Amino acid sequence: MRTAALRTFAADGACADHATRVSVRARMLIAFYRSVFKPRFPKRIDLERARASIAKLDRRLGGRGGDFQRVNAEANGIPGQWVIAGNGQTSRTILYLHGGGFMFRTPRTHARLAARLCSALNARAFIPQYRLAPEHPLPAAHEDCFAAYRGLLAEGRDARRIVVIGDSAGGLLTLAVLQRIRDAGLPAPCCGVVFSSGADIEEVQKLDADATRGDPMIGAGALELLQRVVFAPIDARDPRISPGAGDLGGLPPLLFQAGSTEVLLAQIRKTVQQVRGAGSSAELQIWPQMPHVFQAVHWLPEARQALACVHDFVERHDAAAG
């Protein structure tokens, strides 16, 4: 069985520099992605058909019920859901910014991931239903997520007990929201966590089909759809939209997690270096052979381990904030 190093730049904590095996379950998932999931998507994808397929997949993978609640709510006028695990008696709050290429929602799947984060962090999570492209071009999503953060503060939630977490497109939104919080002079959250996301839209625009060959999940069609539908109508160098085009200094501590096979891996590494170069704190964990947002696959041992590392990171910085 292959082994590889999981590298993190944490100075301490349970996730500092150790080796891990690629589990049997992970190898099965990767094989499914490569042989079944990825080949099903053509090189040019119709958005409405893609939305229908993803909604169907969300119903299948997200399941029903579960040991958590989903409660419809609003934060500063932004609709969303509270995800509450256990009895919900906690002072820690997660602002969870979901992925989906700025075009899709998978409410069941993301609620399950948020619930697992709630259990790991002893928190409750608010997931804003930000406006989607292309009906609402960027930075509509950025503005909605920032408004939701303002709403949490207005409700009396202690910023030092808020963690902003996002996956994929939501990871970019996490960085954008943290920039807006800084620029507005609002109290900053204790830290941020980014799953499988870079920060520079112009760099993503430059990727081609060859860049997706090593990625078991994201194919040329998905990349082309993102570039054509979401990014083509905007200025990719606008710092209001692309965090990497702006100032990444003065942000709270950040944890980046990514799989070693991801098409965005080089971009993620670059983002971490940008954050550090701007004087902010960033830790990076690269998980061997893992696909895009593997944390959402609840039956993967690596996903459970990754969330344990998120717990380790948040606990260290929450204690520092206190």
BABAKOL-228933 format. One record per residue (C-alpha): x, y, z. Coordinates in Angstrom, 1 decimal, padded with zeros to 4 digits. Layout:
! residues N
rec u: X v: Y w: Z $
...
//
This chain:
! residues 322
rec u: 000.0 v: 000.0 w: 000.0 $
rec u: 001.3 v: 003.4 w: -000.9 $
rec u: 002.2 v: 005.9 w: 001.8 $
rec u: 002.9 v: 009.6 w: 001.5 $
rec u: 003.6 v: 012.5 w: 003.7 $
rec u: 000.9 v: 014.8 w: 004.9 $
rec u: 002.6 v: 018.1 w: 005.3 $
rec u: 001.3 v: 021.0 w: 007.3 $
rec u: 003.1 v: 024.1 w: 008.4 $
rec u: 001.6 v: 024.1 w: 011.9 $
rec u: 004.2 v: 024.8 w: 014.5 $
rec u: 002.5 v: 022.4 w: 016.9 $
rec u: -000.8 v: 020.4 w: 017.2 $
rec u: -001.9 v: 016.9 w: 016.4 $
rec u: -001.6 v: 017.4 w: 012.6 $
rec u: 002.0 v: 018.5 w: 012.4 $
rec u: 004.2 v: 016.6 w: 009.9 $
rec u: 003.1 v: 012.9 w: 009.9 $
rec u: 002.6 v: 010.2 w: 007.3 $
rec u: -000.7 v: 008.7 w: 006.3 $
rec u: -001.9 v: 005.8 w: 004.2 $
rec u: -004.4 v: 006.1 w: 001.5 $
rec u: -007.3 v: 004.1 w: 002.7 $
rec u: -009.1 v: 001.3 w: 000.8 $
rec u: -012.3 v: 003.4 w: 000.8 $
rec u: -010.4 v: 006.4 w: -000.6 $
rec u: -009.0 v: 004.3 w: -003.4 $
rec u: -012.4 v: 003.0 w: -004.2 $
rec u: -013.8 v: 006.5 w: -004.3 $
rec u: -011.0 v: 007.7 w: -006.6 $
rec u: -011.5 v: 004.8 w: -008.9 $
rec u: -015.2 v: 005.6 w: -009.1 $
rec u: -014.5 v: 009.3 w: -009.9 $
rec u: -012.0 v: 008.4 w: -012.6 $
rec u: -013.9 v: 005.6 w: -014.3 $
rec u: -017.6 v: 006.6 w: -013.8 $
rec u: -018.2 v: 010.1 w: -012.5 $
rec u: -015.7 v: 012.2 w: -014.5 $
rec u: -016.3 v: 010.5 w: -018.0 $
rec u: -020.1 v: 011.2 w: -017.7 $
rec u: -019.6 v: 014.9 w: -018.3 $
rec u: -019.0 v: 016.2 w: -021.8 $
rec u: -016.4 v: 018.8 w: -022.8 $
rec u: -019.2 v: 021.4 w: -023.0 $
rec u: -021.9 v: 021.3 w: -020.3 $
rec u: -025.4 v: 022.7 w: -020.4 $
rec u: -025.9 v: 024.7 w: -017.2 $
rec u: -029.6 v: 023.7 w: -016.6 $
rec u: -028.9 v: 020.0 w: -017.2 $
rec u: -026.0 v: 020.2 w: -014.9 $
rec u: -028.2 v: 021.8 w: -012.2 $
rec u: -030.7 v: 019.1 w: -012.6 $
rec u: -028.1 v: 016.3 w: -012.3 $
rec u: -026.4 v: 017.9 w: -009.3 $
rec u: -029.8 v: 018.3 w: -007.5 $
rec u: -030.5 v: 014.6 w: -008.1 $
rec u: -027.0 v: 013.7 w: -006.9 $
rec u: -027.5 v: 015.8 w: -003.8 $
rec u: -030.8 v: 014.0 w: -003.0 $
rec u: -029.0 v: 010.7 w: -003.3 $
rec u: -025.8 v: 011.5 w: -001.4 $
rec u: -027.3 v: 013.9 w: 001.1 $
rec u: -029.8 v: 011.5 w: 002.3 $
rec u: -032.6 v: 012.3 w: 004.8 $
rec u: -032.7 v: 012.9 w: 008.5 $
rec u: -029.6 v: 012.6 w: 010.4 $
rec u: -028.4 v: 013.5 w: 013.9 $
rec u: -028.8 v: 017.2 w: 013.3 $
rec u: -031.4 v: 019.9 w: 012.5 $
rec u: -031.8 v: 022.2 w: 009.6 $
rec u: -033.7 v: 025.4 w: 010.5 $
rec u: -034.6 v: 028.0 w: 007.9 $
rec u: -033.5 v: 031.5 w: 009.0 $
rec u: -032.2 v: 034.8 w: 007.8 $
rec u: -029.1 v: 036.8 w: 008.8 $
rec u: -029.2 v: 040.5 w: 007.9 $
rec u: -031.8 v: 039.7 w: 005.2 $
rec u: -029.8 v: 036.9 w: 003.7 $
rec u: -031.8 v: 033.6 w: 003.6 $
rec u: -030.1 v: 030.5 w: 004.8 $
rec u: -030.2 v: 027.6 w: 007.3 $
rec u: -029.0 v: 027.0 w: 010.7 $
rec u: -027.4 v: 023.5 w: 011.1 $
rec u: -027.6 v: 022.4 w: 014.7 $
rec u: -026.0 v: 019.2 w: 015.9 $
rec u: -026.6 v: 017.8 w: 019.4 $
rec u: -028.5 v: 020.1 w: 021.7 $
rec u: -027.0 v: 023.2 w: 020.0 $
rec u: -026.0 v: 024.7 w: 023.4 $
rec u: -022.7 v: 026.3 w: 022.3 $
rec u: -021.3 v: 029.8 w: 022.0 $
rec u: -019.2 v: 029.0 w: 018.9 $
rec u: -020.6 v: 029.8 w: 015.5 $
rec u: -019.5 v: 028.6 w: 012.0 $
rec u: -020.3 v: 030.8 w: 009.0 $
rec u: -020.3 v: 028.0 w: 006.4 $
rec u: -019.9 v: 029.2 w: 002.8 $
rec u: -020.8 v: 026.4 w: 000.4 $
rec u: -019.2 v: 025.5 w: -002.8 $
rec u: -020.7 v: 024.7 w: -006.2 $
rec u: -018.8 v: 026.8 w: -008.7 $
rec u: -020.9 v: 029.8 w: -007.7 $
rec u: -023.7 v: 028.2 w: -009.8 $
rec u: -025.1 v: 025.3 w: -007.8 $
rec u: -026.5 v: 024.4 w: -004.4 $
rec u: -026.3 v: 021.0 w: -002.7 $
rec u: -028.1 v: 021.8 w: 000.5 $
rec u: -028.3 v: 018.2 w: 001.8 $
rec u: -024.7 v: 017.4 w: 001.2 $
rec u: -023.4 v: 020.7 w: 002.6 $
rec u: -025.7 v: 020.5 w: 005.6 $
rec u: -024.2 v: 017.1 w: 006.5 $
rec u: -020.7 v: 018.4 w: 006.2 $
rec u: -021.6 v: 021.4 w: 008.3 $
rec u: -023.2 v: 019.2 w: 010.9 $
rec u: -020.0 v: 017.1 w: 011.1 $
rec u: -018.0 v: 020.4 w: 011.6 $
rec u: -020.5 v: 021.4 w: 014.2 $
rec u: -019.9 v: 018.2 w: 016.1 $
rec u: -016.1 v: 018.5 w: 015.7 $
rec u: -016.0 v: 022.1 w: 016.9 $
rec u: -018.9 v: 022.1 w: 019.3 $
rec u: -020.6 v: 024.8 w: 017.3 $
rec u: -023.7 v: 025.6 w: 015.3 $
rec u: -023.5 v: 026.7 w: 011.6 $
rec u: -025.3 v: 029.2 w: 009.5 $
rec u: -025.2 v: 028.5 w: 005.7 $
rec u: -026.3 v: 031.5 w: 003.7 $
rec u: -028.1 v: 030.9 w: 000.5 $
rec u: -026.1 v: 033.5 w: -001.5 $
rec u: -027.2 v: 034.5 w: -004.9 $
rec u: -026.0 v: 032.3 w: -007.7 $
rec u: -024.4 v: 033.1 w: -011.1 $
rec u: -025.1 v: 033.7 w: -013.9 $
rec u: -028.4 v: 035.1 w: -012.9 $
rec u: -026.6 v: 037.2 w: -010.3 $
rec u: -023.0 v: 037.9 w: -011.5 $
rec u: -020.2 v: 038.1 w: -009.0 $
rec u: -019.7 v: 039.8 w: -006.6 $
rec u: -023.3 v: 039.2 w: -005.6 $
rec u: -022.3 v: 036.1 w: -003.8 $
rec u: -019.5 v: 037.9 w: -002.0 $
rec u: -021.8 v: 040.7 w: -000.9 $
rec u: -024.4 v: 038.2 w: 000.5 $
rec u: -021.9 v: 036.3 w: 002.5 $
rec u: -020.4 v: 039.5 w: 004.0 $
rec u: -024.0 v: 040.7 w: 004.8 $
rec u: -024.6 v: 037.3 w: 006.6 $
rec u: -021.5 v: 037.9 w: 008.7 $
rec u: -022.7 v: 041.4 w: 009.6 $
rec u: -026.0 v: 039.7 w: 010.6 $
rec u: -024.3 v: 037.3 w: 013.0 $
rec u: -022.6 v: 040.2 w: 014.7 $
rec u: -025.9 v: 042.1 w: 014.9 $
rec u: -027.5 v: 039.1 w: 016.6 $
rec u: -024.9 v: 039.5 w: 019.3 $
rec u: -022.6 v: 036.7 w: 018.4 $
rec u: -019.0 v: 037.2 w: 019.6 $
rec u: -016.7 v: 037.5 w: 016.6 $
rec u: -013.9 v: 035.8 w: 018.6 $
rec u: -016.2 v: 032.7 w: 018.7 $
rec u: -017.0 v: 032.7 w: 014.9 $
rec u: -015.1 v: 030.6 w: 012.4 $
rec u: -015.6 v: 031.2 w: 008.7 $
rec u: -015.3 v: 028.0 w: 006.7 $
rec u: -015.8 v: 027.5 w: 003.0 $
rec u: -015.2 v: 024.8 w: 000.4 $
rec u: -014.3 v: 025.2 w: -003.3 $
rec u: -016.1 v: 028.4 w: -004.5 $
rec u: -017.0 v: 028.9 w: -000.9 $
rec u: -013.3 v: 028.9 w: 000.0 $
rec u: -012.7 v: 031.8 w: -002.3 $
rec u: -015.7 v: 033.5 w: -000.7 $
rec u: -014.2 v: 032.9 w: 002.7 $
rec u: -011.1 v: 034.9 w: 001.7 $
rec u: -013.2 v: 037.6 w: 000.1 $
rec u: -015.4 v: 038.0 w: 003.2 $
rec u: -012.4 v: 038.2 w: 005.5 $
rec u: -011.0 v: 041.0 w: 003.3 $
rec u: -014.3 v: 042.9 w: 003.6 $
rec u: -014.4 v: 042.4 w: 007.3 $
rec u: -010.9 v: 043.9 w: 007.6 $
rec u: -011.7 v: 046.8 w: 005.3 $
rec u: -014.9 v: 047.6 w: 007.1 $
rec u: -013.1 v: 047.7 w: 010.4 $
rec u: -015.4 v: 045.0 w: 011.9 $
rec u: -014.4 v: 042.6 w: 014.6 $
rec u: -012.6 v: 039.7 w: 012.9 $
rec u: -013.5 v: 036.0 w: 013.4 $
rec u: -011.0 v: 033.9 w: 015.4 $
rec u: -009.9 v: 032.1 w: 012.2 $
rec u: -010.8 v: 030.9 w: 008.7 $
rec u: -010.7 v: 027.4 w: 007.1 $
rec u: -010.5 v: 026.9 w: 003.3 $
rec u: -011.2 v: 023.5 w: 001.6 $
rec u: -009.9 v: 023.0 w: -001.9 $
rec u: -009.8 v: 026.6 w: -003.1 $
rec u: -007.4 v: 029.2 w: -004.4 $
rec u: -007.9 v: 032.9 w: -004.6 $
rec u: -006.9 v: 034.2 w: -008.1 $
rec u: -009.7 v: 034.0 w: -010.7 $
rec u: -007.4 v: 035.2 w: -013.5 $
rec u: -005.2 v: 032.2 w: -012.9 $
rec u: -008.2 v: 029.8 w: -013.0 $
rec u: -009.2 v: 031.4 w: -016.3 $
rec u: -005.8 v: 030.4 w: -017.7 $
rec u: -006.3 v: 026.7 w: -017.0 $
rec u: -007.0 v: 024.4 w: -019.9 $
rec u: -008.2 v: 020.8 w: -020.4 $
rec u: -004.7 v: 019.4 w: -019.9 $
rec u: -004.7 v: 020.8 w: -016.4 $
rec u: -007.6 v: 018.5 w: -015.4 $
rec u: -006.0 v: 015.2 w: -016.5 $
rec u: -004.6 v: 014.3 w: -013.2 $
rec u: -007.7 v: 015.4 w: -011.2 $
rec u: -010.0 v: 012.3 w: -010.7 $
rec u: -013.1 v: 014.4 w: -010.2 $
rec u: -013.0 v: 017.8 w: -012.1 $
rec u: -012.9 v: 017.4 w: -015.8 $
rec u: -012.5 v: 019.8 w: -018.8 $
rec u: -016.3 v: 020.3 w: -019.1 $
rec u: -016.7 v: 021.5 w: -015.5 $
rec u: -013.7 v: 023.9 w: -015.8 $
rec u: -015.0 v: 025.2 w: -019.1 $
rec u: -018.5 v: 025.8 w: -017.6 $
rec u: -017.0 v: 027.8 w: -014.8 $
rec u: -014.9 v: 029.9 w: -017.1 $
rec u: -017.7 v: 030.5 w: -019.6 $
rec u: -020.7 v: 031.1 w: -017.3 $
rec u: -019.2 v: 032.6 w: -014.2 $
rec u: -015.9 v: 034.2 w: -015.0 $
rec u: -016.2 v: 035.4 w: -018.6 $
rec u: -018.7 v: 038.2 w: -017.8 $
rec u: -016.5 v: 039.7 w: -015.0 $
rec u: -013.2 v: 041.4 w: -014.6 $
rec u: -011.0 v: 038.6 w: -013.2 $
rec u: -008.5 v: 041.2 w: -011.9 $
rec u: -011.1 v: 043.0 w: -009.8 $
rec u: -010.0 v: 042.8 w: -006.2 $
rec u: -013.6 v: 043.0 w: -005.0 $
rec u: -014.2 v: 039.6 w: -006.7 $
rec u: -010.8 v: 037.9 w: -006.9 $
rec u: -009.1 v: 037.9 w: -003.4 $
rec u: -005.7 v: 037.1 w: -004.9 $
rec u: -005.8 v: 040.4 w: -006.9 $
rec u: -006.2 v: 042.3 w: -003.6 $
rec u: -004.4 v: 042.6 w: -000.3 $
rec u: -004.3 v: 039.4 w: 001.7 $
rec u: -002.6 v: 041.0 w: 004.7 $
rec u: -004.3 v: 041.6 w: 008.1 $
rec u: -006.5 v: 038.5 w: 007.9 $
rec u: -007.1 v: 036.1 w: 010.8 $
rec u: -005.2 v: 032.8 w: 010.9 $
rec u: -006.1 v: 030.6 w: 008.0 $
rec u: -006.0 v: 026.8 w: 007.4 $
rec u: -006.0 v: 025.5 w: 003.9 $
rec u: -006.7 v: 021.8 w: 003.2 $
rec u: -006.4 v: 020.3 w: -000.3 $
rec u: -005.9 v: 016.9 w: -002.0 $
rec u: -002.7 v: 016.2 w: -003.9 $
rec u: -004.6 v: 015.4 w: -007.1 $
rec u: -006.6 v: 018.6 w: -007.4 $
rec u: -006.4 v: 020.8 w: -010.6 $
rec u: -006.2 v: 023.8 w: -008.3 $
rec u: -003.3 v: 022.5 w: -006.2 $
rec u: -000.7 v: 024.9 w: -007.7 $
rec u: -003.2 v: 027.8 w: -007.2 $
rec u: -003.8 v: 026.8 w: -003.6 $
rec u: 000.0 v: 026.7 w: -002.9 $
rec u: 000.3 v: 030.1 w: -004.5 $
rec u: -002.5 v: 031.5 w: -002.4 $
rec u: -000.9 v: 030.3 w: 000.8 $
rec u: 002.4 v: 032.0 w: -000.2 $
rec u: 000.5 v: 035.2 w: -001.0 $
rec u: -001.1 v: 035.2 w: 002.4 $
rec u: 002.2 v: 034.6 w: 004.1 $
rec u: 003.9 v: 037.2 w: 002.0 $
rec u: 001.3 v: 039.7 w: 003.0 $
rec u: 002.1 v: 039.0 w: 006.7 $
rec u: -000.9 v: 036.9 w: 007.6 $
rec u: -000.7 v: 033.4 w: 009.1 $
rec u: -001.5 v: 030.4 w: 006.8 $
rec u: -001.2 v: 026.7 w: 007.4 $
rec u: -001.4 v: 024.2 w: 004.5 $
rec u: -002.3 v: 020.5 w: 004.6 $
rec u: -002.0 v: 018.5 w: 001.4 $
rec u: -003.7 v: 015.1 w: 001.7 $
rec u: -002.2 v: 012.3 w: -000.6 $
rec u: -004.4 v: 011.3 w: -003.5 $
rec u: -007.5 v: 013.0 w: -002.1 $
rec u: -010.0 v: 014.5 w: -004.5 $
rec u: -011.7 v: 017.9 w: -004.5 $
rec u: -013.5 v: 018.6 w: -001.1 $
rec u: -012.9 v: 015.0 w: 000.1 $
rec u: -014.0 v: 016.3 w: 003.6 $
rec u: -017.7 v: 016.0 w: 002.4 $
rec u: -017.4 v: 012.2 w: 002.0 $
rec u: -018.4 v: 011.2 w: 005.5 $
rec u: -017.4 v: 007.6 w: 005.3 $
rec u: -013.8 v: 008.4 w: 004.3 $
rec u: -011.2 v: 007.9 w: 007.1 $
rec u: -009.3 v: 010.8 w: 005.6 $
rec u: -012.3 v: 013.0 w: 005.9 $
rec u: -012.7 v: 012.2 w: 009.6 $
rec u: -009.0 v: 012.9 w: 010.1 $
rec u: -009.1 v: 016.2 w: 008.2 $
rec u: -012.0 v: 017.4 w: 010.4 $
rec u: -010.0 v: 016.4 w: 013.5 $
rec u: -007.2 v: 018.6 w: 012.1 $
rec u: -009.7 v: 021.5 w: 011.7 $
rec u: -010.6 v: 021.0 w: 015.3 $
rec u: -007.0 v: 021.2 w: 016.3 $
rec u: -006.4 v: 024.4 w: 014.4 $
rec u: -009.6 v: 026.1 w: 015.6 $
rec u: -008.9 v: 025.2 w: 019.2 $
rec u: -005.5 v: 026.7 w: 019.1 $
rec u: -006.6 v: 029.9 w: 017.6 $
rec u: -009.8 v: 030.2 w: 019.6 $
rec u: -007.8 v: 029.9 w: 022.8 $
rec u: -005.4 v: 032.6 w: 021.5 $
rec u: -008.4 v: 034.9 w: 020.7 $
rec u: -009.7 v: 034.3 w: 024.3 $
//
